[in-house]
Amino acid sequence: MLARKQRVVWLWLAMTVTAYAQAQHAHTEAQAAFARFKKLVGKWQGTSTKGWEEVVHFKTIARGSVVVENSFDAHPNETMMTMFHLDNDRFMLTHYCVAGSQPRLAATAFEEDGRKITFTFLDATNLPSRDKGHMDKAVFHFLDDNHFTAQWTWYQEGKENWMEEIRMERVP
């Protein structure tokens, strides 16, 4: 009887330690990814696989708790913004789109030692249905301190409709 109780206690302890370690690992990945985005502060030149070019500015606000991306040239006479921030152990982005919606995406994959970060749709404001067109996925791949790619996927009517990749280079 005592041996059985000891096994139960050891099993509970092992499960608790494992759950704690997994939570700490996720928190650490989110923090490291956010720190990587904070290093983007400055001016960037982007070239899209769809053929257009843009100038993007990154800055931090709110005592460094938010990274703001301003995109001026993706759509003529329109500015889009994307805000990146931590939400406890999650790394989040909110994209303020010319489509009029504000999709929120959460980082769901950290690959290549945190150099590749995938954000997937969580929810949105001003989006009556998920089937209405919106940015649904974003993959950021950091090549070095001065180059990264941003892959954005548009979702509409129950499926991914298109994807484009923007190659970004830091402007000295």
C-alpha positions as CSV (number, residue, x, y, z in Angstrom):
1,M,0.0,0.0,0.0
2,L,2.8,2.4,0.9
3,A,4.7,1.6,-2.3
4,R,1.6,2.4,-4.3
5,K,1.2,5.8,-2.6
6,Q,4.8,6.5,-3.3
7,R,4.4,5.7,-7.0
8,V,1.4,8.0,-7.2
9,V,3.3,10.8,-5.5
10,W,6.3,10.3,-7.8
11,L,4.0,10.2,-10.8
12,W,2.3,13.5,-9.8
13,L,5.6,15.1,-9.1
14,A,7.0,14.1,-12.5
15,M,3.9,15.4,-14.3
16,T,4.1,18.7,-12.4
17,V,7.8,19.2,-13.1
18,T,7.2,18.3,-16.8
19,A,4.3,20.7,-17.2
20,Y,6.3,23.5,-15.5
21,A,9.3,22.9,-17.7
22,Q,7.1,23.0,-20.8
23,A,5.5,26.3,-19.7
24,Q,8.8,27.9,-19.0
25,H,10.2,26.7,-22.4
26,A,7.2,28.3,-24.2
27,H,7.6,31.5,-22.2
28,T,11.3,31.6,-23.0
29,E,10.7,31.1,-26.8
30,A,8.1,33.9,-26.8
31,Q,10.5,36.2,-25.0
32,A,13.4,35.4,-27.3
33,A,11.2,35.9,-30.4
34,F,10.0,39.3,-29.0
35,A,13.6,40.3,-28.3
36,R,14.5,39.4,-31.9
37,F,11.7,41.7,-33.2
38,K,12.9,44.6,-31.0
39,K,16.2,44.4,-32.9
40,L,14.3,45.4,-36.1
41,V,14.0,49.0,-35.0
42,G,14.9,51.2,-38.0
43,K,14.1,51.5,-41.7
44,W,13.8,48.6,-44.1
45,Q,13.4,48.1,-47.8
46,G,11.0,45.4,-48.9
47,T,10.5,43.6,-52.2
48,S,7.4,41.4,-52.7
49,T,7.1,38.2,-54.7
50,K,4.1,40.0,-56.3
51,G,6.4,42.6,-57.7
52,W,5.9,45.7,-55.6
53,E,8.4,47.4,-53.2
54,E,7.9,49.2,-49.9
55,V,9.7,51.0,-47.2
56,V,8.9,49.8,-43.7
57,H,9.7,51.4,-40.3
58,F,10.0,49.5,-37.0
59,K,9.9,51.2,-33.7
60,T,9.2,50.3,-30.1
61,I,6.6,52.1,-27.9
62,A,5.1,51.8,-24.4
63,R,8.5,51.4,-22.7
64,G,9.6,48.7,-25.2
65,S,6.6,46.5,-24.6
66,V,5.3,46.8,-28.2
67,V,7.1,46.7,-31.6
68,V,5.3,48.7,-34.3
69,E,5.7,48.0,-38.0
70,N,4.6,50.8,-40.3
71,S,4.1,49.8,-43.9
72,F,3.5,52.8,-46.2
73,D,3.8,51.5,-49.7
74,A,2.1,48.1,-49.9
75,H,-1.1,49.8,-51.0
76,P,-1.1,53.3,-52.7
77,N,-2.2,56.1,-50.3
78,E,-2.7,53.7,-47.4
79,T,-0.7,52.8,-44.3
80,M,-0.9,49.5,-42.6
81,M,0.4,48.7,-39.1
82,T,1.3,45.6,-37.3
83,M,1.9,45.5,-33.6
84,F,3.9,42.8,-31.9
85,H,3.8,42.2,-28.2
86,L,3.9,39.6,-25.4
87,D,0.8,38.4,-23.7
88,N,2.2,36.5,-20.7
89,D,3.7,33.4,-22.3
90,R,2.4,34.1,-25.9
91,F,3.9,36.2,-28.6
92,M,1.2,38.0,-30.5
93,L,0.6,40.3,-33.4
94,T,-2.3,42.5,-34.4
95,H,-2.4,43.5,-38.1
96,Y,-4.3,46.7,-38.9
97,C,-5.2,45.9,-42.5
98,V,-6.5,48.0,-45.4
99,A,-9.3,45.4,-45.6
100,G,-10.7,47.1,-42.5
101,S,-10.2,44.2,-40.1
102,Q,-7.7,43.7,-37.3
103,P,-6.7,40.0,-37.2
104,R,-4.8,38.9,-34.1
105,L,-2.3,36.1,-34.6
106,A,-0.4,34.1,-32.1
107,A,3.1,32.6,-32.5
108,T,2.5,28.9,-32.7
109,A,5.9,27.6,-34.0
110,F,9.5,28.6,-33.2
111,E,11.9,26.8,-35.5
112,E,15.6,27.0,-36.5
113,D,16.7,28.2,-33.0
114,G,14.0,30.9,-33.1
115,R,15.0,32.3,-36.5
116,K,11.7,31.2,-38.0
117,I,8.5,32.2,-36.3
118,T,5.0,31.2,-37.5
119,F,2.0,33.2,-36.4
120,T,-1.5,31.7,-36.9
121,F,-5.0,33.2,-36.7
122,L,-6.5,33.6,-33.2
123,D,-9.4,36.0,-33.7
124,A,-10.1,39.4,-35.2
125,T,-12.1,42.6,-34.8
126,N,-14.3,43.9,-37.6
127,L,-14.4,40.5,-39.1
128,P,-18.0,39.2,-39.2
129,S,-17.0,35.7,-40.2
130,R,-13.7,33.9,-40.6
131,D,-14.6,33.3,-44.2
132,K,-14.4,37.0,-45.0
133,G,-11.0,37.8,-46.4
134,H,-8.2,38.5,-43.9
135,M,-4.6,37.9,-43.1
136,D,-4.6,34.5,-41.5
137,K,-0.9,33.5,-41.2
138,A,2.5,35.1,-41.1
139,V,5.9,33.5,-41.1
140,F,9.0,35.5,-40.3
141,H,12.3,34.1,-41.2
142,F,15.4,35.9,-39.9
143,L,18.4,35.3,-42.2
144,D,20.8,37.6,-40.4
145,D,20.7,41.0,-38.5
146,N,20.0,42.9,-41.8
147,H,17.8,40.5,-43.8
148,F,14.5,38.7,-43.1
149,T,11.5,37.5,-45.0
150,A,7.8,37.9,-44.1
151,Q,5.4,35.5,-45.7
152,W,1.7,36.6,-45.4
153,T,-1.2,34.3,-46.2
154,W,-4.7,35.6,-47.1
155,Y,-7.7,33.4,-46.0
156,Q,-11.1,33.7,-47.5
157,E,-14.2,31.4,-48.1
158,G,-12.8,28.5,-46.1
159,K,-9.3,28.3,-47.6
160,E,-6.0,30.0,-48.1
161,N,-6.4,32.1,-51.3
162,W,-2.9,33.5,-51.8
163,M,0.4,34.0,-50.1
164,E,3.2,36.4,-50.8
165,E,6.7,36.8,-49.4
166,I,8.4,40.1,-48.8
167,R,12.1,40.1,-48.7
168,M,13.3,42.8,-46.3
169,E,16.7,44.4,-46.1
170,R,17.8,47.0,-43.5
171,V,18.5,50.4,-44.9
172,P,21.7,51.8,-43.5
